[in-house]
């Protein structure tokens, strides 16, 4: 599968669609932090996800594996593309009719990777330490407060870095989602339009969540 161009594209497409499913559920869960109930629903879902053995020990490792496969294969494809451009007789001007997003998937991908490293350091690592290193007692009501404090402490610079990453995520999705479906043989017009819509709605949702918590906590402090 790794040796054929179609096989490599299919691996990219399947891991991409898998990450899109994760992203959708991640957005929906985080959107519950906007409900004006003092974090009740958000705490309930976060506690369930954070303590359910299937989520923690099966889905989470699969997710991390999916992220790694997508990034490693993306880098490998980029190297192969660059090599074939160098050996090709056709001079590549980088200015075909293709969009900026489609020509710069590696750039938007590397920004998302950098974001993920920062995001893991902000949220995931402290959570793992809290549960599996320090073995703190279970507290079902801490998640909402922790989320708000993190956006407050990160300041405007962190908010800016998050929002820039979400814009680049949107550009990555605007080409990546429809391209994944195309590799899987799905090419209908309305679906393509739906993928473009998704690429706007999802990053916009994340921008609203991050900005909301930053501004609310800054005003209240
Ligand atoms: C405002 C936006 C976001 C917020 C508030 C947020 C919040 C969180 C929180 C609280 C966790 C820790 C979950 C836990 O382990 O208990 C987490 C983990 C994670 N986030 Fe985000 N996230 C945001 C955006 C994103 C985006 C855009 C991506 C992907 C591009 C992403 C990818 C991940 C991944 C891969 C994990 C680790 C897996 C997991 O524990 O579920 N997040 N996020």
Boltz pocket constraint, residues with backbone or C-beta under 6 A from the ligand:
constraints:
  - pocket:
      binder: B
      contacts: [[A, 23], [A, 26], [A, 30], [A, 46], [A, 50], [A, 60], [A, 63], [A, 112], [A, 119], [A, 123], [A, 124], [A, 127], [A, 147], [A, 169], [A, 205], [A, 206], [A, 207], [A, 209], [A, 210]]
      max_distance: 6.0
